[in-house]
């Protein structure tokens, strides 16, 4: 499981990536970017609906993009300075790598 300090540092990295314009959000936008190869890492809110969860798991598995299932939709939205977000994606390899370094084994993470 992620420790509280790891949670905060990941959310801070998300905010930094957003300010650098390396974040996209929203299911439709992320699905489109997945198929075009522009996504490095996907966050899915832990309180996402079953159909959204299945769709994102299927697409990220197909395109071999890591999927991180954690945080609530409110936390993801606040991290990037927006309303609640269920799906958030990182488009920059550097930010994706920095976030992946923070991950511990207790979190759902498919590669």
Helices and strands as residue ranges (DSSP letters): H 4-19, E 23-25, H 27-36, E 41-44, H 50-62, E 66-69, H 73-79, E 87-90, H 93-102, E 108-110
